[in-house]
Amino acid sequence: MRFQPNPILAALALVAPALLSHAQTRSEPATGASTPTLPTVTVTAEREDYEPLPSSTATRTDTPALETPQSIQVVPQAVIRDQNALTLTEAVRNVAGVQYDFGFNGSMQPLLILRGFSSTSMTAMGPMSGSSTYYLDGSKVTGVPVNMANVQSVEVIKGPSSVLYGRAEPGGLVNVVSKPISSVSELSFEQTIGQRGLSRTGIEASGSLNDDRTVRARVAASHYTTDSIRDFVKDRLTAFTGSLAWVPDTRTNLTVTLDHTDQRYRTDYGIPAVGNRPADLPWSRQFNDSPYLSSSKTTSLKLDASHQLNDTWQVKAKLLSLRSDTAEMDISPYRVDLSGGFAPPDQVCPGTGDPLCRYYFYVRPDGRYQLDQFSTDLIGKFNTGDVGHTVLLGVDTYKSKKSGTTYYQQVSAVDINNPSLGNTPGLDLATAFPADFDDRSSWTSFYVQDQVSLGKGVFVTGALRHDRTSAVYAVPGTEPNKVSFTTPRLGAVWQFVPGQAVYVQYQEALAANNGRDTVTGAPLAAERAKQFEVGHKLELFDGKVSSTVALFELTKRNRGASVIDPLSSTGTNVVTVGKAVSRGLEWDVSGKLTNRLSLIASYAYTDTEVTEDLTYQGKLLANVARHTASVWARYAIDSQWTVGSGVFAQGQRQGDSGNTFQLPGYARVDAMVAYRFGLGASKASLQFNLDNVFNKKYFTGSHQFVQDWIKLGNPRTAKVTLRMDY
């Protein structure tokens, strides 16, 4: 029996929450009268415009963006779908101040830069591979692929967020919001195909399992695969998610989610620099021809619970338990001969960048990654006289561990202009050099926040967090660094007219662990940061359009650096004398300008400098362009036809920390056209996307300490997507 949707019931489902809310504000029940409590009805129909979405990530409370003293930008699903963004990098390019470093683990695990600083510290002691860090529904994860088929929106919170989210880099956080469970029956199928073997298939179903809609479920599965114009580069991602929710009434919600991803990839190691520019090589040239595909098989269990205790207090709890089996088996090209000239003649290189030496560089054939995080928030809303308070009290525990023996082995060098590739032997465990590292991090934290409404449009936010941390990345047997930190945050907002506000903010950040002095064994000071920010926020057309302009100064200190030390057993030691400053202006605007036209645009001016360092003092931070901009617009011709186009631009960037070469600026143009129609019982759409319309050759980023890993962007790529919603 084919399902036929009832338009009357669908319309009632859409308007009922608004009618109930209106009725509640217009009349109160008589004293002593019993008020029936109905379960929440959640409708998750696609928002077809770019109106700003509410976000609670910046404050962990449901505070409107206009009352929050921080720059926040949300990339909604409508933008992700219109641009056919298949990776996290493609989604966040719409946000001012977000740029890109070199990522080691395929396109599904990008390494992002926010306000000049990477989302994973590149100066502290730590592994190179598996370093992609972001937040999944508010929980910090590292080395886990992003399944964009299951993403509802992407939130970018600018600046330090350690006060509410613990140890993190100071540029900001990127939070990936998963698709929610619907209380009404929904079924969708999506198929994307494109050039160079691109394909993504997705199917999902969601709805209530009983008549009173108190038990709800969602299941989704997807498979993504693509080859590349780049030699030997591959990406595969298979994903499954299943969620079950119990919503007995409007006060209580309990959701359990099981996710599994299976990623297989061969990392694109890019091309080397020759002189002060990337080498002039064919677009396809790439030197990682590992006979293995690296992999990451990840399973996670998430538990989200909330309960309204009374009219004043609400409690929320979140649990994430994640386990991942990894195999990191790439071959790394590098111009330095680490054998000191003692390798066979076909493996040595002179250090000029041509030929390049190549290595299994601390690959990990059998790795394990585990993460457990639990947080509980108690939120209260009340008044003391004429002053309103939103109080947050929270506790947070976090433990992560990565294990597995790594191996080092030198393999054949390669002529960058006439490479002989495709026959590199596998890793020989009998002759490779093994190394084990103790890689653990944990914290237990308490935090408090008070958002005070003083009246006349004035809002003040104060927060304080105390962390007890333990962290180590060193040879087994090394004592972890166990240190306590207290981190403050203070901000104020003045909403001087309806829809407009100015704000000021100061906050500090606790960043990466720097390890221990290799001579004395004494713990080194952790990386820390502080930021001053002022800004202006504007909402137009009843909140359909939002704009945020922010000016900031962000300083990171205690950056680690290696120095020669004859007293050290390794010949080198680590000192924490580094300091870097990032100053800038950012502007984000998005929304529905007219009934037909929607827009998302950004501009950032970012000026960086290493102000204290034994080697890099006076240099600019790598991969950070002074000027970046983006604009994407969508126009609805009628109820069926839609067109869209945009430009994404970056200025010149320094390619490494020594500023020895530069990545040229670029502007890339994308376009789309979509047609919507009925197909049986479904609402269907057929969409064509053309990325890099003018086939511009450009460079997305480089490793800041290596001159040989410069990544190229994709050439012109055509994609077609069929989507059916029931």
C-alpha positions as CSV (number, residue, x, y, z in Angstrom):
1,M,0.0,0.0,0.0
2,R,1.5,3.3,-1.1
3,F,1.6,6.1,1.5
4,Q,-0.3,9.2,0.5
5,P,0.5,12.3,2.7
6,N,-2.5,14.1,4.1
7,P,-2.0,17.8,3.3
8,I,-4.4,18.9,6.1
9,L,-2.6,17.0,8.8
10,A,0.7,18.2,7.4
11,A,-0.4,21.8,7.6
12,L,-1.7,21.3,11.1
13,A,1.6,19.8,12.1
14,L,3.4,22.8,10.8
15,V,1.3,25.4,12.4
16,A,0.2,23.7,15.7
17,P,3.4,24.6,17.7
18,A,3.0,28.2,16.8
19,L,-0.8,28.2,17.6
20,L,-0.1,26.5,20.9
21,S,2.6,29.0,21.8
22,H,0.3,31.9,20.9
23,A,-2.5,30.4,22.9
24,Q,-0.3,29.9,25.9
25,T,0.8,33.6,25.9
26,R,-2.7,34.9,25.5
27,S,-4.4,33.0,28.3
28,E,-3.3,31.4,31.6
29,P,-5.2,28.5,33.2
30,A,-7.4,29.3,36.2
31,T,-5.9,28.8,39.6
32,G,-6.0,25.1,40.5
33,A,-7.0,24.0,37.0
34,S,-5.1,21.1,35.6
35,T,-3.2,21.7,32.4
36,P,-2.7,18.7,30.1
37,T,1.0,18.1,29.1
38,L,1.4,17.1,25.5
39,P,4.6,15.6,24.0
40,T,6.7,17.8,21.8
41,V,6.0,17.6,18.1
42,T,9.2,18.0,16.1
43,V,9.0,18.9,12.4
44,T,12.3,18.8,10.6
45,A,11.2,19.8,7.1
46,E,14.0,21.4,5.1
47,R,14.4,25.1,5.5
48,E,14.8,26.4,2.0
49,D,16.3,29.7,2.8
50,Y,19.4,31.0,4.5
51,E,17.8,32.5,7.6
52,P,20.1,32.5,10.6
53,L,19.6,29.4,12.8
54,P,19.6,29.6,16.6
55,S,22.7,28.2,18.3
56,S,23.2,27.3,22.0
57,T,26.9,26.2,21.5
58,A,28.5,29.6,22.4
59,T,26.9,29.8,25.9
60,R,25.4,26.2,26.4
61,T,22.1,28.0,27.0
62,D,19.3,29.1,24.6
63,T,20.6,32.7,24.5
64,P,19.7,34.6,21.3
65,A,22.7,35.5,19.1
66,L,21.9,39.2,19.5
67,E,22.5,38.9,23.3
68,T,25.7,36.9,23.1
69,P,29.0,38.7,23.3
70,Q,30.8,36.6,20.8
71,S,30.9,36.2,17.0
72,I,28.9,33.1,15.9
73,Q,28.2,31.9,12.4
74,V,26.0,29.0,11.4
75,V,26.1,27.3,8.0
76,P,22.6,25.9,7.6
77,Q,21.6,22.8,5.7
78,A,20.1,24.8,2.9
79,V,23.6,26.3,2.1
80,I,25.3,22.9,2.5
81,R,22.7,21.3,0.1
82,D,22.8,24.1,-2.5
83,Q,26.6,24.1,-2.7
84,N,26.6,20.3,-2.5
85,A,29.3,20.5,0.2
86,L,30.6,17.0,0.6
87,T,33.4,17.8,3.1
88,L,33.6,20.0,6.2
89,T,36.1,22.2,4.4
90,E,33.5,23.0,1.7
91,A,31.0,24.0,4.3
92,V,33.2,26.3,6.5
93,R,34.6,28.2,3.5
94,N,31.5,30.4,3.9
95,V,32.7,31.7,7.3
96,A,35.0,34.7,7.8
97,G,38.3,33.8,9.4
98,V,38.4,30.1,8.5
99,Q,41.4,28.9,6.5
100,Y,43.2,25.6,6.0
101,D,46.3,23.8,7.1
102,F,47.7,20.5,5.8
103,G,45.5,17.5,6.8
104,F,46.9,14.0,6.9
105,N,43.9,11.7,6.9
106,G,41.9,12.2,3.7
107,S,39.4,14.8,2.8
108,M,37.0,13.7,5.5
109,Q,39.4,14.8,8.3
110,P,40.4,18.4,7.5
111,L,42.8,20.5,9.6
112,L,41.2,24.0,9.9
113,I,42.7,27.4,10.9
114,L,40.5,29.9,12.8
115,R,41.7,33.4,13.4
116,G,45.2,32.4,12.4
117,F,45.6,29.3,14.6
118,S,45.2,25.7,13.7
119,S,42.5,23.7,15.4
120,T,45.3,21.4,16.6
121,S,48.5,22.9,17.9
122,M,51.4,22.5,15.4
123,T,54.0,23.7,17.9
124,A,53.3,21.5,20.9
125,M,54.5,17.9,21.2
126,G,52.0,15.6,19.5
127,P,51.4,13.2,16.5
128,M,51.1,14.6,13.0
129,S,48.6,12.0,11.7
130,G,45.1,11.9,13.1
131,S,45.2,15.5,14.2
132,S,41.9,16.8,12.7
133,T,40.0,18.2,15.6
134,Y,36.4,19.5,15.7
135,Y,33.3,19.1,17.9
136,L,30.5,16.7,17.3
137,D,27.2,17.8,18.8
138,G,29.2,19.7,21.4
139,S,31.8,17.0,22.2
140,K,35.5,17.3,21.2
141,V,36.7,14.6,18.8
142,T,40.1,14.1,17.1
143,G,41.0,12.0,14.1
144,V,37.4,11.1,13.3
145,P,35.9,11.5,9.7
146,V,33.1,13.9,9.2
147,N,30.0,12.3,7.6
148,M,28.5,15.3,5.8
149,A,25.5,13.2,4.8
150,N,24.4,13.2,8.4
151,V,25.0,17.0,9.1
152,Q,22.1,19.4,9.8
153,S,24.3,22.5,10.2
154,V,27.9,23.6,11.0
155,E,28.5,26.1,13.7
156,V,31.6,28.2,14.0
157,I,32.2,29.9,17.3
158,K,35.0,32.5,16.9
159,G,37.7,32.9,19.5
160,P,38.6,31.0,22.7
161,S,36.0,28.6,24.1
162,S,38.0,26.8,26.8
163,V,35.8,28.2,29.6
164,L,32.9,26.1,28.5
165,Y,34.5,23.3,26.4
166,G,37.9,22.6,28.1
167,R,41.4,22.4,26.6
168,A,41.3,23.7,23.0
169,E,43.1,25.9,20.5
170,P,42.2,29.6,20.8
171,G,41.1,30.4,17.3
172,G,37.6,29.0,17.9
173,L,35.7,25.8,17.5
174,V,33.8,24.2,14.7
175,N,30.7,22.2,15.9
176,V,29.1,19.7,13.6
177,V,25.4,19.4,14.4
178,S,23.8,16.0,13.5
179,K,20.4,15.7,11.8
180,P,17.6,15.4,14.4
181,I,14.9,12.8,14.9
182,S,11.5,13.8,13.5
183,S,8.2,13.0,15.2
184,V,6.4,12.8,11.8
185,S,7.2,10.2,9.3
186,E,10.0,11.1,6.9
187,L,11.8,9.1,4.3
188,S,14.5,10.4,1.9
189,F,16.9,9.1,-0.7
190,E,19.8,11.0,-2.3
191,Q,22.2,10.1,-5.0
192,T,25.1,12.3,-6.2
193,I,27.4,11.4,-9.1
194,G,30.3,13.4,-10.5
195,Q,33.5,13.4,-12.3
196,R,36.5,11.2,-11.4
197,G,34.5,8.5,-9.8
198,L,32.6,10.7,-7.4
199,S,29.5,9.1,-5.9
200,R,27.5,9.6,-2.7
201,T,24.4,7.5,-1.9
202,G,22.3,8.3,1.2
203,I,19.0,7.1,2.6
204,E,17.3,8.0,5.9
205,A,14.1,7.4,7.7
206,S,12.7,9.1,10.7
207,G,9.4,9.2,12.7
208,S,7.4,8.1,15.7
209,L,7.1,4.5,16.7
210,N,3.8,4.8,18.7
211,D,0.6,6.7,18.4
212,D,1.3,9.3,21.0
213,R,4.7,10.1,19.5
214,T,6.6,9.6,22.7
215,V,9.0,7.1,21.1
216,R,10.8,8.2,18.0
217,A,13.6,6.8,15.9
218,R,15.9,7.7,13.0
219,V,18.1,5.5,10.9
220,A,20.4,6.7,8.1
221,A,23.1,5.1,5.9
222,S,25.4,6.6,3.3
223,H,28.4,5.6,1.1
224,Y,30.8,8.2,-0.4
225,T,33.6,7.4,-2.8
226,T,35.8,9.4,-5.1
227,D,39.1,9.1,-6.9
228,S,41.0,12.2,-7.8
229,I,42.9,14.0,-10.6
230,R,45.8,13.5,-8.2
231,D,47.8,10.3,-8.7
232,F,46.9,7.5,-6.3
233,V,44.6,9.6,-4.1
234,K,41.4,7.9,-3.0
235,D,38.6,8.6,-0.4
236,R,35.9,6.2,0.7
237,L,33.5,6.6,3.6
238,T,30.7,4.3,4.6
239,A,28.5,5.4,7.5
240,F,25.5,4.3,9.5
241,T,23.6,6.1,12.3
242,G,20.7,5.0,14.4
243,S,18.9,7.1,17.0
244,L,16.1,6.3,19.5
245,A,14.4,9.0,21.5
246,W,11.9,8.9,24.4
247,V,9.9,12.1,24.8
248,P,7.2,11.4,27.4
249,D,6.2,15.1,27.7
250,T,7.5,18.6,26.9
251,R,9.8,18.5,30.0
252,T,11.8,15.4,29.3
253,N,13.9,14.1,26.4
254,L,16.2,11.1,26.3
255,T,18.1,10.2,23.1
256,V,20.5,7.4,22.4
257,T,22.5,7.4,19.1
258,L,24.8,4.8,17.7
259,D,27.2,5.9,14.9
260,H,29.6,3.8,12.8
261,T,31.9,5.0,10.0
262,D,34.4,3.1,7.9
263,Q,36.9,5.4,6.2
264,R,39.5,4.3,3.7
265,Y,41.9,6.7,2.0
266,R,45.3,7.5,0.6
267,T,46.4,11.0,1.7
268,D,47.2,13.6,-0.9
269,Y,50.7,14.8,0.1
270,G,50.8,17.5,-2.5
271,I,53.8,18.9,-4.2
272,P,57.1,20.6,-3.1
273,A,58.1,24.2,-3.2
274,V,60.8,25.2,-5.7
275,G,62.3,28.6,-4.8
276,N,59.6,30.7,-3.2
277,R,56.6,29.2,-5.1
278,P,55.0,25.7,-5.5
279,A,56.7,23.6,-8.1
280,D,55.3,23.9,-11.7
281,L,54.1,20.4,-12.0
282,P,51.1,18.7,-13.7
283,W,47.8,18.9,-11.7
284,S,47.9,15.2,-11.3
285,R,51.4,14.9,-9.8
286,Q,51.6,13.4,-6.3
287,F,54.2,11.2,-4.6
288,N,52.4,9.0,-2.1
289,D,52.0,5.7,-3.8
290,S,51.6,3.5,-0.7
291,P,50.5,0.0,-1.6
292,Y,48.0,0.3,1.3
293,L,44.9,2.3,1.8
294,S,44.9,3.8,5.3
295,S,41.7,3.3,7.3
296,S,39.7,4.4,10.3
297,K,36.8,2.3,11.6
298,T,34.9,4.3,14.3
299,T,32.0,3.4,16.5
300,S,30.5,5.8,18.9
301,L,27.6,5.8,21.4
302,K,26.0,9.1,22.3
303,L,23.5,9.8,25.1
304,D,21.7,13.1,25.4
305,A,19.2,13.8,28.2
306,S,17.4,16.8,29.4
307,H,14.7,17.4,32.0
308,Q,12.9,20.5,33.1
309,L,12.9,20.2,36.9
310,N,10.5,23.1,37.4
311,D,9.8,26.5,36.0
312,T,13.2,27.7,37.0
313,W,15.7,24.9,36.6
314,Q,16.6,22.5,33.8
315,V,19.3,19.7,33.8
316,K,21.1,18.5,30.8
317,A,23.5,15.6,30.4
318,K,25.7,14.4,27.5
319,L,27.8,11.3,27.2
320,L,30.0,10.3,24.3
321,S,32.0,7.0,24.2
322,L,34.0,6.5,21.0
323,R,36.3,3.7,19.8
324,S,38.3,3.7,16.6
325,D,40.6,1.1,14.9
326,T,43.1,2.9,12.6
327,A,45.7,2.0,10.1
328,E,47.8,5.0,9.0
329,M,50.0,3.7,6.2
330,D,50.9,6.7,3.9
331,I,54.3,7.3,2.3
332,S,55.6,10.8,3.1
333,P,57.8,12.7,0.7
334,Y,60.5,14.9,2.3
335,R,63.5,16.7,0.9
336,V,65.7,16.0,3.9
337,D,67.7,12.7,3.9
338,L,67.1,11.5,7.4
339,S,69.6,8.6,7.0
340,G,72.5,11.1,6.9
341,G,73.6,9.7,3.5
342,F,73.8,6.1,4.7
343,A,70.8,4.9,2.8
344,P,71.1,3.0,-0.5
345,P,71.8,5.2,-3.5
346,D,68.2,5.0,-4.8
347,Q,66.9,6.4,-1.5
348,V,69.1,9.5,-0.9
349,C,68.3,13.1,-1.8
350,P,70.4,16.3,-1.7
351,G,67.9,18.4,0.2
352,T,66.9,20.7,-2.7
353,G,63.4,19.3,-3.2
354,D,64.4,17.3,-6.3
355,P,64.7,14.4,-6.0
356,L,62.6,13.9,-2.9
357,C,63.3,11.3,-0.3
358,R,60.3,9.3,0.8
359,Y,59.4,7.5,4.1
360,Y,57.0,5.3,5.9
361,F,57.2,8.1,8.6
362,Y,56.0,6.8,11.9
363,V,53.2,4.9,10.3
364,R,50.8,3.0,12.5
365,P,49.5,-0.3,11.0
366,D,47.4,-1.2,14.0
367,G,46.2,1.8,16.0
368,R,43.6,2.4,18.6
369,Y,41.8,5.6,19.6
370,Q,39.4,5.9,22.4
371,L,37.5,8.8,23.8
372,D,35.1,9.1,26.7
373,Q,33.4,12.4,27.7
374,F,30.6,13.2,30.1
375,S,29.1,16.6,31.0
376,T,26.2,17.7,33.1
377,D,24.7,21.2,33.0
378,L,22.3,22.7,35.5
379,I,20.6,25.8,34.0
380,G,18.4,28.2,36.0
381,K,16.5,31.2,34.8
382,F,15.2,33.6,37.5
383,N,15.1,37.3,38.6
384,T,16.6,39.1,41.6
385,G,14.6,42.2,41.7
386,D,14.7,43.8,38.3
387,V,17.7,41.9,37.2
388,G,17.3,38.7,35.2
389,H,19.7,35.8,35.5
390,T,20.5,32.7,33.3
391,V,22.8,30.7,35.5
392,L,24.8,27.7,34.2
393,L,26.6,25.2,36.6
394,G,28.4,22.4,35.0
395,V,30.9,19.5,35.4
396,D,32.8,18.0,32.5
397,T,35.1,14.9,32.4
398,Y,37.2,14.0,29.3
399,K,39.6,11.1,28.6
400,S,41.3,10.3,25.3
401,K,44.0,7.8,24.5
402,K,45.8,6.8,21.3
403,S,47.9,3.6,21.1
404,G,49.7,1.4,18.6
405,T,53.3,0.9,17.6
406,T,54.6,3.3,14.9
407,Y,57.3,2.4,12.4
408,Y,59.9,4.3,10.4
409,Q,61.4,3.1,7.1
410,Q,63.1,4.9,4.2
411,V,62.0,3.9,0.7
412,S,63.0,5.0,-2.8
413,A,63.5,8.6,-3.6
414,V,61.7,10.2,-6.6
415,D,62.4,12.6,-9.4
416,I,59.6,15.2,-9.2
417,N,59.6,15.8,-12.9
418,N,60.0,12.2,-14.1
419,P,58.8,10.0,-11.2
420,S,58.7,6.2,-11.3
421,L,55.8,5.4,-9.0
422,G,53.3,2.6,-8.4
423,N,55.7,-0.2,-7.4
424,T,56.9,0.9,-3.9
425,P,57.2,-2.1,-1.6
426,G,55.2,-2.5,1.5
427,L,56.4,-1.8,5.0
428,D,59.0,-4.4,6.1
429,L,58.5,-4.8,9.9
430,A,61.7,-6.9,10.1
431,T,63.9,-3.9,9.2
432,A,61.7,-0.9,10.1
433,F,62.4,1.1,13.2
434,P,59.6,0.7,15.8
435,A,58.6,3.5,18.2
436,D,55.9,3.6,20.9
437,F,54.4,6.7,22.4
438,D,52.2,7.2,25.4
439,D,49.5,9.6,24.1
440,R,46.9,10.4,26.6
441,S,44.9,13.5,27.7
442,S,42.2,13.9,30.4
443,W,40.6,16.6,32.5
444,T,37.9,17.0,35.2
445,S,36.4,20.5,35.2
446,F,33.8,22.6,36.9
447,Y,32.4,25.8,35.4
448,V,29.9,28.5,36.3
449,Q,28.4,31.2,34.1
450,D,25.9,33.9,34.8
451,Q,24.2,35.8,32.0
452,V,22.7,38.9,33.6
453,S,20.0,41.1,32.0
454,L,20.2,44.5,33.5
455,G,17.4,46.1,31.5
456,K,17.4,48.7,28.8
457,G,19.1,46.3,26.4
458,V,22.2,45.7,28.5
459,F,23.4,42.1,29.0
460,V,26.5,41.0,30.9
461,T,28.1,37.5,30.8
462,G,30.7,36.3,33.3
463,A,32.1,32.7,33.4
464,L,34.8,30.9,35.2
465,R,36.2,27.3,34.8
466,H,38.6,25.3,36.8
467,D,40.4,22.4,35.2
468,R,42.4,19.6,36.6
469,T,44.3,18.2,33.7
470,S,46.7,15.3,32.9
471,A,48.4,15.0,29.5
472,V,51.4,13.2,28.0
473,Y,52.8,12.6,24.6
474,A,56.2,10.9,25.1
475,V,58.0,7.6,25.3
476,P,56.3,5.1,27.7
477,G,57.1,5.7,31.3
478,T,57.1,9.5,31.1
479,E,55.2,11.1,33.9
480,P,52.1,13.0,32.6
481,N,51.9,16.7,33.2
482,K,49.3,17.2,35.9
483,V,48.3,20.8,36.3
484,S,45.3,22.8,37.4
485,F,44.1,25.9,35.6
486,T,41.4,28.5,36.2
487,T,40.1,30.3,33.1
488,P,37.9,33.4,33.0
489,R,35.5,34.9,30.5
490,L,33.7,38.3,30.6
491,G,31.5,40.0,28.1
492,A,28.8,42.7,27.7
493,V,26.2,43.5,25.1
494,W,24.2,46.7,24.6
495,Q,21.2,46.3,22.4
496,F,20.7,50.1,21.8
497,V,17.8,49.7,19.4
498,P,15.7,46.7,18.4
499,G,17.7,44.5,16.1
500,Q,21.1,46.1,16.7
501,A,23.7,45.5,19.4
502,V,27.3,46.2,20.2
503,Y,29.4,43.9,22.4
504,V,32.8,43.6,24.1
505,Q,34.5,40.5,25.3
506,Y,37.6,39.2,27.1
507,Q,38.4,35.5,27.5
508,E,41.3,33.2,28.0
509,A,42.1,29.7,26.6
510,L,43.9,26.7,27.8
511,A,45.6,25.1,24.8
512,A,48.0,22.2,24.2
513,N,50.4,20.4,26.6
514,N,54.1,21.0,25.9
515,G,55.5,18.0,27.6
516,R,58.6,17.9,29.8
517,D,62.2,19.2,29.8
518,T,64.2,16.3,28.4
519,V,67.2,17.2,30.7
520,T,65.6,18.0,34.0
521,G,62.3,16.2,33.6
522,A,60.4,19.3,34.8
523,P,57.0,19.9,33.3
524,L,56.8,22.7,30.7
525,A,54.2,25.4,30.8
526,A,51.2,24.7,28.7
527,E,50.2,26.8,25.7
528,R,47.8,29.6,26.8
529,A,46.0,32.4,25.0
530,K,43.9,35.5,25.6
531,Q,41.6,37.5,23.4
532,F,40.0,40.9,23.3
533,E,37.0,41.4,21.0
534,V,34.5,44.1,20.1
535,G,31.7,43.8,17.6
536,H,28.4,44.9,16.1
537,K,25.4,42.7,15.4
538,L,22.5,43.5,13.2
539,E,19.2,41.7,12.5
540,L,16.9,42.8,9.6
541,F,13.5,41.9,8.3
542,D,12.3,40.3,11.5
543,G,15.5,38.3,11.9
544,K,15.6,36.9,8.4
545,V,19.0,38.5,7.8
546,S,21.9,38.8,10.3
547,S,25.2,40.5,10.2
548,T,28.1,40.4,12.6
549,V,31.2,42.6,12.4
550,A,34.0,41.7,14.9
551,L,37.4,43.3,15.7
552,F,39.8,41.1,17.7
553,E,43.3,40.7,19.1
554,L,44.3,37.1,20.0
555,T,47.6,36.3,21.6
556,K,49.0,32.8,22.1
557,R,52.0,32.3,24.4
558,N,54.2,29.4,25.5
559,R,54.5,28.1,22.0
560,G,56.9,25.2,22.0
561,A,60.2,25.2,20.0
562,S,63.0,22.7,19.7
563,V,66.5,23.7,20.4
564,I,69.9,21.9,20.3
565,D,70.9,20.8,23.8
566,P,74.0,18.6,24.2
567,L,72.9,17.6,27.7
568,S,69.7,16.0,26.3
569,S,69.7,12.3,25.4
570,T,68.1,13.1,22.1
571,G,70.4,16.1,21.3
572,T,67.4,18.5,21.4
573,N,65.1,20.0,24.0
574,V,61.9,21.9,24.1
575,V,61.5,25.5,25.3
576,T,58.3,27.5,25.7
577,V,59.4,30.9,24.7
578,G,57.1,31.4,21.7
579,K,54.4,34.0,21.3
580,A,52.2,34.9,18.3
581,V,49.5,37.5,17.8
582,S,46.6,37.6,15.4
583,R,44.6,40.8,14.9
584,G,41.8,41.3,12.5
585,L,38.4,42.2,11.3
586,E,35.7,39.8,10.3
587,W,32.3,40.3,8.7
588,D,29.6,37.6,8.3
589,V,26.2,38.2,6.8
590,S,23.6,35.7,5.8
591,G,19.8,35.4,5.4
592,K,16.8,35.8,3.2
593,L,17.0,39.2,1.5
594,T,13.7,38.8,-0.5
595,N,11.2,36.0,-1.1
596,R,13.4,34.9,-4.0
597,L,17.0,35.8,-3.0
598,S,19.1,34.3,-0.2
599,L,22.7,35.2,0.5
600,I,25.7,34.1,2.7
601,A,28.8,36.2,2.5
602,S,32.0,36.9,4.5
603,Y,35.1,38.9,4.6
604,A,38.2,38.7,6.9
605,Y,41.3,40.8,7.3
606,T,43.8,38.8,9.5
607,D,47.2,40.2,10.4
608,T,49.5,37.8,12.2
609,E,53.0,37.9,13.6
610,V,55.3,35.7,15.6
611,T,56.4,38.2,18.3
612,E,58.7,36.0,20.3
613,D,60.6,32.9,19.1
614,L,64.2,31.7,18.8
615,T,63.8,31.0,15.1
616,Y,60.7,32.6,13.7
617,Q,60.4,35.9,15.4
618,G,59.0,38.6,13.1
619,K,57.6,36.0,10.7
620,L,53.9,35.7,9.7
621,L,51.9,32.6,10.6
622,A,51.7,30.0,7.9
623,N,48.6,29.5,5.7
624,V,47.0,32.7,6.9
625,A,46.0,35.1,4.1
626,R,45.6,38.8,5.1
627,H,42.4,39.0,3.0
628,T,39.8,36.3,2.5
629,A,36.3,36.7,1.2
630,S,33.3,34.6,0.0
631,V,29.8,35.3,-1.4
632,W,27.2,32.9,-2.4
633,A,23.7,33.8,-3.6
634,R,20.7,31.7,-4.5
635,Y,17.8,33.0,-6.6
636,A,14.4,31.2,-6.9
637,I,13.1,31.8,-10.4
638,D,9.8,30.2,-9.6
639,S,8.5,27.4,-7.4
640,Q,10.5,24.8,-9.4
641,W,13.7,26.4,-10.8
642,T,16.5,27.8,-8.6
643,V,19.9,29.0,-9.6
644,G,22.9,29.9,-7.5
645,S,26.5,31.0,-7.8
646,G,29.4,32.2,-5.6
647,V,33.0,33.2,-5.4
648,F,35.5,32.0,-2.8
649,A,38.8,33.9,-2.6
650,Q,42.0,33.9,-0.6
651,G,45.0,36.3,-0.8
652,Q,48.6,35.3,-0.8
653,R,49.7,33.2,2.2
654,Q,53.1,32.2,3.6
655,G,53.6,28.5,3.0
656,D,55.7,27.6,6.0
657,S,56.7,29.0,9.4
658,G,60.0,30.3,8.0
659,N,58.2,32.2,5.3
660,T,60.5,30.6,2.7
661,F,57.8,30.3,0.1
662,Q,54.4,31.7,-0.7
663,L,51.1,30.3,-1.9
664,P,49.5,32.6,-4.5
665,G,46.1,34.0,-4.0
666,Y,43.1,32.8,-6.0
667,A,39.4,33.3,-6.6
668,R,37.3,30.2,-7.4
669,V,33.8,30.4,-8.9
670,D,31.1,27.8,-8.3
671,A,27.5,27.6,-9.7
672,M,24.4,25.5,-9.4
673,V,20.9,25.0,-11.0
674,A,18.1,23.0,-9.4
675,Y,14.7,21.8,-10.6
676,R,12.0,20.6,-8.2
677,F,9.1,18.3,-9.3
678,G,6.7,15.6,-8.1
679,L,7.7,12.0,-8.6
680,G,5.0,9.6,-7.5
681,A,4.4,10.2,-3.8
682,S,7.6,12.1,-3.3
683,K,8.9,15.6,-3.7
684,A,11.9,15.3,-5.9
685,S,14.7,17.6,-7.0
686,L,17.4,17.4,-9.6
687,Q,20.4,19.6,-9.0
688,F,23.5,20.3,-11.1
689,N,26.6,21.8,-9.5
690,L,29.7,23.0,-11.3
691,D,32.7,23.7,-8.9
692,N,35.6,25.8,-10.1
693,V,33.8,26.9,-13.2
694,F,36.9,28.5,-14.8
695,N,39.2,25.6,-13.9
696,K,41.5,27.8,-11.8
697,K,44.6,26.0,-10.5
698,Y,45.0,27.0,-6.8
699,F,46.6,25.8,-3.6
700,T,44.5,25.2,-0.4
701,G,47.3,25.0,2.2
702,S,50.7,23.6,3.2
703,H,52.3,22.0,6.3
704,Q,53.8,24.8,8.2
705,F,57.1,23.0,9.0
706,V,57.6,21.2,5.7
707,Q,58.2,22.7,2.2
708,D,57.2,19.5,0.4
709,W,53.5,19.1,1.3
710,I,51.6,21.8,-0.7
711,K,48.0,20.8,-1.4
712,L,46.2,21.7,-4.6
713,G,42.5,22.4,-4.9
714,N,40.3,20.4,-7.3
715,P,39.9,21.3,-11.0
716,R,36.5,21.9,-12.6
717,T,34.1,19.3,-11.3
718,A,30.6,18.6,-12.4
719,K,28.1,16.9,-10.0
720,V,24.5,15.9,-10.4
721,T,22.2,15.1,-7.4
722,L,18.8,13.5,-7.4
723,R,16.9,13.8,-4.1
724,M,13.5,12.3,-3.2
725,D,11.6,13.2,0.0
726,Y,8.5,11.2,1.2
